[in-house]
Amino acid sequence: MSKLKLNRIKVVLVENNRTSKELANHLGKTVATVSRWCTNEYQPSIETLYEVSKYLKVDIRELLVSTANK
């Protein structure tokens, strides 16, 4: 079974010229944790997604994969 891609954190980081290391430092998380979010191995909590959206200055919905066409 393939892994579901539920978040777009990696894409939004690239679009905003930010690195996962910068995000990890800002959130007080390990680089490994953020890497797991970026590869969709694990998913951050809603609260953490909110903090990511504030850091990247994007709407929280931009961090999620749309389910409209699924």
Biopython code that builds the backbone (N, CA, C, O; Angstrom):
import numpy as np
from Bio.PDB.StructureBuilder import StructureBuilder

atoms = [
    (1, "MET", "N", (0.839, -1.179, 0.000)),
    (1, "MET", "CA", (0.000, 0.000, 0.000)),
    (1, "MET", "C", (0.887, 1.247, 0.000)),
    (1, "MET", "O", (1.817, 1.353, 0.799)),
    (2, "SER", "N", (0.600, 2.172, -0.882)),
    (2, "SER", "CA", (1.410, 3.381, -0.967)),
    (2, "SER", "C", (1.022, 4.372, 0.126)),
    (2, "SER", "O", (-0.105, 4.389, 0.620)),
    (3, "LYS", "N", (1.986, 5.179, 0.472)),
    (3, "LYS", "CA", (1.803, 6.180, 1.515)),
    (3, "LYS", "C", (0.936, 7.317, 0.985)),
    (3, "LYS", "O", (1.175, 7.815, -0.116)),
    (4, "LEU", "N", (-0.064, 7.731, 1.755)),
    (4, "LEU", "CA", (-0.889, 8.867, 1.371)),
    (4, "LEU", "C", (-0.108, 10.157, 1.531)),
    (4, "LEU", "O", (0.562, 10.369, 2.542)),
    (5, "LYS", "N", (-0.197, 11.010, 0.535)),
    (5, "LYS", "CA", (0.431, 12.326, 0.627)),
    (5, "LYS", "C", (-0.634, 13.303, 1.102)),
    (5, "LYS", "O", (-1.468, 13.763, 0.322)),
    (6, "LEU", "N", (-0.591, 13.611, 2.388)),
    (6, "LEU", "CA", (-1.628, 14.434, 2.998)),
    (6, "LEU", "C", (-1.231, 15.899, 3.164)),
    (6, "LEU", "O", (-2.088, 16.777, 3.258)),
    (7, "ASN", "N", (0.077, 16.153, 3.199)),
    (7, "ASN", "CA", (0.483, 17.546, 3.375)),
    (7, "ASN", "C", (1.438, 17.972, 2.266)),
    (7, "ASN", "O", (2.035, 17.141, 1.581)),
    (8, "ARG", "N", (1.565, 19.275, 2.111)),
    (8, "ARG", "CA", (2.416, 19.889, 1.091)),
    (8, "ARG", "C", (3.519, 20.731, 1.726)),
    (8, "ARG", "O", (3.987, 21.697, 1.124)),
    (9, "ILE", "N", (3.930, 20.374, 2.917)),
    (9, "ILE", "CA", (4.911, 21.185, 3.635)),
    (9, "ILE", "C", (6.189, 21.346, 2.815)),
    (9, "ILE", "O", (6.709, 22.456, 2.700)),
    (10, "LYS", "N", (6.694, 20.274, 2.255)),
    (10, "LYS", "CA", (7.939, 20.342, 1.477)),
    (10, "LYS", "C", (7.806, 21.305, 0.302)),
    (10, "LYS", "O", (8.700, 22.113, 0.049)),
    (11, "VAL", "N", (6.687, 21.215, -0.415)),
    (11, "VAL", "CA", (6.453, 22.078, -1.580)),
    (11, "VAL", "C", (6.375, 23.535, -1.161)),
    (11, "VAL", "O", (6.974, 24.399, -1.802)),
    (12, "VAL", "N", (5.647, 23.815, -0.095)),
    (12, "VAL", "CA", (5.477, 25.200, 0.361)),
    (12, "VAL", "C", (6.800, 25.759, 0.895)),
    (12, "VAL", "O", (7.081, 26.944, 0.718)),
    (13, "LEU", "N", (7.605, 24.931, 1.539)),
    (13, "LEU", "CA", (8.929, 25.380, 1.964)),
    (13, "LEU", "C", (9.749, 25.836, 0.760)),
    (13, "LEU", "O", (10.369, 26.899, 0.792)),
    (14, "VAL", "N", (9.751, 25.031, -0.301)),
    (14, "VAL", "CA", (10.509, 25.369, -1.515)),
    (14, "VAL", "C", (9.965, 26.648, -2.141)),
    (14, "VAL", "O", (10.733, 27.518, -2.550)),
    (15, "GLU", "N", (8.640, 26.763, -2.216)),
    (15, "GLU", "CA", (8.021, 27.954, -2.801)),
    (15, "GLU", "C", (8.401, 29.223, -2.040)),
    (15, "GLU", "O", (8.451, 30.308, -2.620)),
    (16, "ASN", "N", (8.667, 29.085, -0.745)),
    (16, "ASN", "CA", (9.001, 30.233, 0.101)),
    (16, "ASN", "C", (10.501, 30.350, 0.381)),
    (16, "ASN", "O", (10.925, 31.105, 1.255)),
    (17, "ASN", "N", (11.289, 29.594, -0.372)),
    (17, "ASN", "CA", (12.751, 29.632, -0.214)),
    (17, "ASN", "C", (13.195, 29.417, 1.226)),
    (17, "ASN", "O", (14.084, 30.107, 1.724)),
    (18, "ARG", "N", (12.573, 28.466, 1.878)),
    (18, "ARG", "CA", (12.921, 28.106, 3.258)),
    (18, "ARG", "C", (13.389, 26.662, 3.286)),
    (18, "ARG", "O", (13.087, 25.891, 2.375)),
    (19, "THR", "N", (14.115, 26.295, 4.314)),
    (19, "THR", "CA", (14.579, 24.917, 4.453)),
    (19, "THR", "C", (13.869, 24.233, 5.612)),
    (19, "THR", "O", (13.299, 24.882, 6.489)),
    (20, "SER", "N", (13.919, 22.921, 5.593)),
    (20, "SER", "CA", (13.315, 22.168, 6.689)),
    (20, "SER", "C", (14.095, 22.418, 7.987)),
    (20, "SER", "O", (13.521, 22.370, 9.075)),
    (21, "LYS", "N", (15.390, 22.683, 7.870)),
    (21, "LYS", "CA", (16.193, 22.983, 9.059)),
    (21, "LYS", "C", (15.743, 24.292, 9.692)),
    (21, "LYS", "O", (15.646, 24.384, 10.916)),
    (22, "GLU", "N", (15.469, 25.300, 8.882)),
    (22, "GLU", "CA", (14.978, 26.578, 9.405)),
    (22, "GLU", "C", (13.635, 26.387, 10.103)),
    (22, "GLU", "O", (13.399, 26.937, 11.179)),
    (23, "LEU", "N", (12.759, 25.602, 9.482)),
    (23, "LEU", "CA", (11.444, 25.338, 10.081)),
    (23, "LEU", "C", (11.602, 24.599, 11.404)),
    (23, "LEU", "O", (10.949, 24.937, 12.392)),
    (24, "ALA", "N", (12.461, 23.598, 11.422)),
    (24, "ALA", "CA", (12.691, 22.834, 12.655)),
    (24, "ALA", "C", (13.194, 23.744, 13.772)),
    (24, "ALA", "O", (12.721, 23.658, 14.906)),
    (25, "ASN", "N", (14.147, 24.610, 13.457)),
    (25, "ASN", "CA", (14.667, 25.537, 14.463)),
    (25, "ASN", "C", (13.584, 26.469, 14.980)),
    (25, "ASN", "O", (13.498, 26.724, 16.181)),
    (26, "HIS", "N", (12.754, 26.979, 14.071)),
    (26, "HIS", "CA", (11.685, 27.898, 14.464)),
    (26, "HIS", "C", (10.671, 27.221, 15.394)),
    (26, "HIS", "O", (10.208, 27.819, 16.365)),
    (27, "LEU", "N", (10.339, 25.973, 15.082)),
    (27, "LEU", "CA", (9.324, 25.258, 15.859)),
    (27, "LEU", "C", (9.883, 24.557, 17.092)),
    (27, "LEU", "O", (9.125, 24.080, 17.937)),
    (28, "GLY", "N", (11.211, 24.494, 17.195)),
    (28, "GLY", "CA", (11.805, 23.764, 18.314)),
    (28, "GLY", "C", (11.679, 22.264, 18.152)),
    (28, "GLY", "O", (11.604, 21.535, 19.141)),
    (29, "LYS", "N", (11.656, 21.798, 16.916)),
    (29, "LYS", "CA", (11.556, 20.370, 16.602)),
    (29, "LYS", "C", (12.887, 19.904, 16.030)),
    (29, "LYS", "O", (13.725, 20.726, 15.658)),
    (30, "THR", "N", (13.084, 18.604, 15.958)),
    (30, "THR", "CA", (14.301, 18.089, 15.347)),
    (30, "THR", "C", (14.164, 18.137, 13.824)),
    (30, "THR", "O", (13.058, 18.135, 13.284)),
    (31, "VAL", "N", (15.297, 18.179, 13.156)),
    (31, "VAL", "CA", (15.303, 18.158, 11.697)),
    (31, "VAL", "C", (14.687, 16.852, 11.205)),
    (31, "VAL", "O", (14.008, 16.833, 10.178)),
    (32, "ALA", "N", (14.917, 15.770, 11.927)),
    (32, "ALA", "CA", (14.362, 14.470, 11.547)),
    (32, "ALA", "C", (12.833, 14.487, 11.584)),
    (32, "ALA", "O", (12.183, 13.913, 10.711)),
    (33, "THR", "N", (12.269, 15.136, 12.579)),
    (33, "THR", "CA", (10.809, 15.229, 12.680)),
    (33, "THR", "C", (10.237, 15.977, 11.489)),
    (33, "THR", "O", (9.280, 15.514, 10.868)),
    (34, "VAL", "N", (10.810, 17.122, 11.164)),
    (34, "VAL", "CA", (10.323, 17.911, 10.030)),
    (34, "VAL", "C", (10.522, 17.137, 8.734)),
    (34, "VAL", "O", (9.680, 17.208, 7.838)),
    (35, "SER", "N", (11.613, 16.406, 8.622)),
    (35, "SER", "CA", (11.857, 15.588, 7.438)),
    (35, "SER", "C", (10.761, 14.537, 7.264)),
    (35, "SER", "O", (10.317, 14.278, 6.145)),
    (36, "ARG", "N", (10.334, 13.946, 8.350)),
    (36, "ARG", "CA", (9.256, 12.940, 8.288)),
    (36, "ARG", "C", (7.938, 13.568, 7.852)),
    (36, "ARG", "O", (7.146, 12.930, 7.158)),
    (37, "TRP", "N", (7.696, 14.816, 8.255)),
    (37, "TRP", "CA", (6.499, 15.515, 7.773)),
    (37, "TRP", "C", (6.618, 15.769, 6.278)),
    (37, "TRP", "O", (5.665, 15.568, 5.525)),
    (38, "CYS", "N", (7.801, 16.215, 5.855)),
    (38, "CYS", "CA", (8.009, 16.567, 4.440)),
    (38, "CYS", "C", (7.874, 15.362, 3.517)),
    (38, "CYS", "O", (7.483, 15.507, 2.359)),
    (39, "THR", "N", (8.191, 14.187, 4.019)),
    (39, "THR", "CA", (8.063, 12.972, 3.210)),
    (39, "THR", "C", (6.725, 12.270, 3.444)),
    (39, "THR", "O", (6.470, 11.206, 2.881)),
    (40, "ASN", "N", (5.883, 12.866, 4.269)),
    (40, "ASN", "CA", (4.570, 12.325, 4.606)),
    (40, "ASN", "C", (4.646, 10.978, 5.328)),
    (40, "ASN", "O", (3.694, 10.197, 5.310)),
    (41, "GLU", "N", (5.792, 10.719, 5.963)),
    (41, "GLU", "CA", (5.925, 9.517, 6.777)),
    (41, "GLU", "C", (5.064, 9.656, 8.038)),
    (41, "GLU", "O", (4.421, 8.705, 8.484)),
    (42, "TYR", "N", (5.076, 10.863, 8.591)),
    (42, "TYR", "CA", (4.242, 11.222, 9.739)),
    (42, "TYR", "C", (3.556, 12.534, 9.422)),
    (42, "TYR", "O", (3.981, 13.274, 8.535)),
    (43, "GLN", "N", (2.481, 12.817, 10.163)),
    (43, "GLN", "CA", (1.748, 14.068, 9.961)),
    (43, "GLN", "C", (1.807, 14.903, 11.236)),
    (43, "GLN", "O", (1.668, 14.374, 12.338)),
    (44, "PRO", "N", (2.013, 16.202, 11.081)),
    (44, "PRO", "CA", (2.004, 17.076, 12.258)),
    (44, "PRO", "C", (0.574, 17.269, 12.767)),
    (44, "PRO", "O", (-0.396, 17.037, 12.044)),
    (45, "SER", "N", (0.468, 17.689, 13.999)),
    (45, "SER", "CA", (-0.848, 17.992, 14.562)),
    (45, "SER", "C", (-1.422, 19.230, 13.884)),
    (45, "SER", "O", (-0.702, 19.968, 13.212)),
    (46, "ILE", "N", (-2.697, 19.449, 14.060)),
    (46, "ILE", "CA", (-3.349, 20.643, 13.518)),
    (46, "ILE", "C", (-2.702, 21.897, 14.108)),
    (46, "ILE", "O", (-2.484, 22.885, 13.407)),
    (47, "GLU", "N", (-2.403, 21.843, 15.394)),
    (47, "GLU", "CA", (-1.770, 22.984, 16.047)),
    (47, "GLU", "C", (-0.410, 23.288, 15.422)),
    (47, "GLU", "O", (-0.055, 24.450, 15.220)),
    (48, "THR", "N", (0.342, 22.237, 15.120)),
    (48, "THR", "CA", (1.652, 22.423, 14.499)),
    (48, "THR", "C", (1.502, 22.937, 13.075)),
    (48, "THR", "O", (2.270, 23.799, 12.649)),
    (49, "LEU", "N", (0.526, 22.423, 12.332)),
    (49, "LEU", "CA", (0.271, 22.936, 10.984)),
    (49, "LEU", "C", (-0.033, 24.427, 11.032)),
    (49, "LEU", "O", (0.402, 25.186, 10.166)),
    (50, "TYR", "N", (-0.774, 24.836, 12.036)),
    (50, "TYR", "CA", (-1.085, 26.256, 12.205)),
    (50, "TYR", "C", (0.198, 27.060, 12.412)),
    (50, "TYR", "O", (0.368, 28.123, 11.815)),
    (51, "GLU", "N", (1.098, 26.557, 13.256)),
    (51, "GLU", "CA", (2.366, 27.244, 13.505)),
    (51, "GLU", "C", (3.219, 27.295, 12.234)),
    (51, "GLU", "O", (3.878, 28.300, 11.965)),
    (52, "VAL", "N", (3.205, 26.218, 11.460)),
    (52, "VAL", "CA", (3.938, 26.187, 10.185)),
    (52, "VAL", "C", (3.365, 27.242, 9.242)),
    (52, "VAL", "O", (4.113, 27.973, 8.592)),
    (53, "SER", "N", (2.040, 27.319, 9.172)),
    (53, "SER", "CA", (1.406, 28.291, 8.272)),
    (53, "SER", "C", (1.750, 29.729, 8.676)),
    (53, "SER", "O", (1.968, 30.582, 7.815)),
    (54, "LYS", "N", (1.798, 29.992, 9.970)),
    (54, "LYS", "CA", (2.180, 31.327, 10.433)),
    (54, "LYS", "C", (3.631, 31.628, 10.051)),
    (54, "LYS", "O", (3.936, 32.725, 9.586)),
    (55, "TYR", "N", (4.514, 30.664, 10.246)),
    (55, "TYR", "CA", (5.930, 30.852, 9.929)),
    (55, "TYR", "C", (6.128, 31.120, 8.436)),
    (55, "TYR", "O", (6.921, 31.980, 8.054)),
    (56, "LEU", "N", (5.401, 30.377, 7.597)),
    (56, "LEU", "CA", (5.544, 30.523, 6.144)),
    (56, "LEU", "C", (4.641, 31.613, 5.569)),
    (56, "LEU", "O", (4.709, 31.915, 4.378)),
    (57, "LYS", "N", (3.799, 32.201, 6.415)),
    (57, "LYS", "CA", (2.879, 33.263, 6.001)),
    (57, "LYS", "C", (1.972, 32.816, 4.853)),
    (57, "LYS", "O", (1.825, 33.493, 3.836)),
    (58, "VAL", "N", (1.366, 31.629, 5.069)),
    (58, "VAL", "CA", (0.412, 31.090, 4.097)),
    (58, "VAL", "C", (-0.838, 30.649, 4.840)),
    (58, "VAL", "O", (-0.811, 30.419, 6.050)),
    (59, "ASP", "N", (-1.919, 30.535, 4.108)),
    (59, "ASP", "CA", (-3.150, 29.978, 4.673)),
    (59, "ASP", "C", (-2.890, 28.514, 5.006)),
    (59, "ASP", "O", (-2.235, 27.814, 4.235)),
    (60, "ILE", "N", (-3.386, 28.051, 6.124)),
    (60, "ILE", "CA", (-3.153, 26.668, 6.549)),
    (60, "ILE", "C", (-3.614, 25.668, 5.480)),
    (60, "ILE", "O", (-3.064, 24.572, 5.371)),
    (61, "ARG", "N", (-4.618, 26.048, 4.702)),
    (61, "ARG", "CA", (-5.129, 25.140, 3.661)),
    (61, "ARG", "C", (-4.104, 24.884, 2.567)),
    (61, "ARG", "O", (-4.175, 23.865, 1.880)),
    (62, "GLU", "N", (-3.152, 25.796, 2.398)),
    (62, "GLU", "CA", (-2.102, 25.595, 1.397)),
    (62, "GLU", "C", (-1.140, 24.476, 1.794)),
    (62, "GLU", "O", (-0.390, 23.970, 0.959)),
    (63, "LEU", "N", (-1.162, 24.098, 3.054)),
    (63, "LEU", "CA", (-0.282, 23.033, 3.532)),
    (63, "LEU", "C", (-0.895, 21.651, 3.377)),
    (63, "LEU", "O", (-0.230, 20.644, 3.620)),
    (64, "LEU", "N", (-2.142, 21.597, 2.978)),
    (64, "LEU", "CA", (-2.849, 20.322, 2.859)),
    (64, "LEU", "C", (-3.126, 19.985, 1.398)),
    (64, "LEU", "O", (-3.325, 20.874, 0.570)),
    (65, "VAL", "N", (-3.136, 18.702, 1.098)),
    (65, "VAL", "CA", (-3.489, 18.240, -0.234)),
    (65, "VAL", "C", (-5.004, 18.296, -0.375)),
    (65, "VAL", "O", (-5.731, 17.846, 0.511)),
    (66, "SER", "N", (-5.473, 18.842, -1.473)),
    (66, "SER", "CA", (-6.911, 18.955, -1.702)),
    (66, "SER", "C", (-7.540, 17.574, -1.849)),
    (66, "SER", "O", (-6.968, 16.681, -2.474)),
    (67, "THR", "N", (-8.711, 17.413, -1.272)),
    (67, "THR", "CA", (-9.450, 16.153, -1.429)),
    (67, "THR", "C", (-10.614, 16.319, -2.383)),
    (67, "THR", "O", (-11.404, 15.392, -2.557)),
    (68, "ALA", "N", (-10.736, 17.467, -2.998)),
    (68, "ALA", "CA", (-11.874, 17.774, -3.878)),
    (68, "ALA", "C", (-11.966, 16.823, -5.066)),
    (68, "ALA", "O", (-13.067, 16.482, -5.497)),
    (69, "ASN", "N", (-10.831, 16.393, -5.597)),
    (69, "ASN", "CA", (-10.844, 15.553, -6.793)),
    (69, "ASN", "C", (-10.616, 14.080, -6.484)),
    (69, "ASN", "O", (-10.322, 13.305, -7.394)),
    (70, "LYS", "N", (-10.742, 13.684, -5.250)),
    (70, "LYS", "CA", (-10.452, 12.284, -4.891)),
    (70, "LYS", "C", (-11.694, 11.492, -4.686)),
    (70, "LYS", "O", (-11.623, 10.301, -4.380)),
]
sb = StructureBuilder()
sb.init_structure("model")
sb.init_model(0)
sb.init_chain("A")
sb.init_seg("    ")
for serial, (resi, resn, name, xyz) in enumerate(atoms, 1):
    if name == "N":
        sb.init_residue(resn, " ", resi, " ")
    sb.init_atom(name, np.array(xyz, "f"), 0.0, 1.0, " ", f" {name:<3s}", serial, name[0])
structure = sb.get_structure()
